[in-house]
């Protein structure tokens, strides 16, 4: 399990449900879906092999952002790959995909960790990493 597997799982769930996903949405769905499973620490720690970073539009996993940045703000054309170990996230994924991604950005900006590190963002990015505890507790 990895963050890349998680991103692929989200894309597969979206594809199966005929929902589109932008790169921005993908990042926010990953972050908020993980927060909603905060009681499932063992699974989260197995997945969290690459950290989120404090960026202008909220938490971002840079390698996944780079993989899909060619799509810009358009929908990612990738059917993903489901991972049955991640099915526990499916309901959260579907709910989060229905939300306006910029409302999720705004919500992530209210979290303590992002707010306390926002001044370190330079040209949209920073080198400030979220620990798993920062993701879970905000």
N, C-alpha and C positions, 0 to 999 in steps of 0.2 A: 504494500500500500504506500502511496505517496501523494503529494499535492498534485502532481501531474495526473495520476489516476483519478483523483477527485475531480479535477477539471474535466477530464474525459467523461467521467460518470455524469456530471452535470449536463454536458453537451448531449449525451445519449438520452437522458431523461427529457430534456427539452425537445430533442428530435422526435422521440416517441409520442410526445404530447403536442406536436406541431407548434412549438413555441420558438421564437427566435432569441438569440443571446448575443449581445455585443460584448466586446472585451471588457468594458467597464462593468457591465452586468455580471459577467463571469466572476470578476474579482470580488464584487460585493456579495454575490450569492455564496461564494466560497467562505468568505469571512463570517457572514451572518448565520449561515447554516452550521458552521462549526460552533459558534457561540450558543446556538440553540441546543447543541448536544453536549453542553459543558459538563454534564454529569457522567458522560461516557469518556472519561479521561484516558483509559487504556487505548481505545480506538483512536482518539485524537492524537495521542503521543506517537502512535504507530504511523499515522498519516503525515504528521507535521515535520517532514524532512527538509523543507525549504520554508524560510520565514516570510511573513508579510513584512513590508517596509512602509514607513510613514511617507506617503506621497500626497500631492496636492488634492487628488480626488479620493482620499482615504487609503485604507490598507491595500497593498498590491504585492503579489508574488512576481518579482521581475522576470524570471525565466518564462513564466506563463504569459505575462504581458507581451514580452518580445515575440513569443511564438505566434501570437494572434494580432500583433499591431498592424500588420498589413491590411487588415479589414477596416482600420480606422474606427468610425462609430457605427459602421454597418454590421449586420448580423454575421456571425461566424458561420461559414459553410463547412461544417465538419460534423458528422453524425456521432462522434465520440465513441466511447466503449463503456458499457456498463460493467460495474464491479459489484457483484452480489453482496459483498461485505459492506458496501456503502449504501445499500437500500434503505437503511435507517434514516438517511437524509432526504429521501424522495419527497415526502410531504412538504418539508421546509423548502426544498428546491422549487417546487411548483408554486408555493405561496410567494416566495421571494421573486420569482420570475414575473409574476403579475404586477409587482410593485414598480413604480417609477424609479429607475436607477439613481436619479439625482436626489430623490428622497432618501435613499439608502446612503448616498454620499454624505448628505447633511446629517443623517443620524450617526454615521461613523465619526463625523467631526465633533460630535458632542461627547464622545467617549474620552475618558480622562487621558489615556495614553496618547491618543492622537493630539488632543489639545495641548498637552504638556510638551510635545515635540514638534508642533507645527512650525515653530520659529527656526527649525533646522532644515526646512525644505528650501532647496535652491534650484531654480529652473524646473520646478515641478516634482523633483525627487529628493530623497534624502538617503543617508546610509544608516538610518535608525531602524533596527530590527525589532519586531514584536516577538517576545517570547510566547510560548503557548499560554502562559498565565496572563500575559497582556491581552491576547486574543480573547480568552475566556472571560476575563474580568474587566476588560475595557480600558 
